[in-house]
């Protein structure tokens, strides 16, 4: 059997095992199904909110970085343009 086949079988077995384990844990938990479902939903909502917060933070960081890079580049271009103008003035003056 090739590597891809073994990897695929392992992945399918892992997914099935995780699913069966989750179902068993739900049925064997000491709390009611409603409480378990509410707890799972609240954990998923918290994870989703944490992901959104991290995304917003990273977007702000990238925006600030981009603005700094654009301003630096713009200032450098402006300086270069001034240098070129001075060179042209010297050439025209001679």
QUIGIWO-V794450 format. One line per field, one symbol per residue. phi: phi as a letter, one per 30 degrees, with the letter a starting at -180 (. if undefined). psi: psi as a letter, one per 20 degrees, with the letter a starting at -180 (. if undefined). A space follows every 50 residues. Layout:
phi: ???
psi: ???
//
This chain:
phi: .ddddddddddddddddddddddddddcddcddddddddddddddddddd dddddddddddddddddddddddddddddddddddddddddddd
psi: prhggggggggghggggggghggghghjqirrhgggghggghgggggggg ggghggghggghgggghgggggggggggggggghhhghggghh.
//
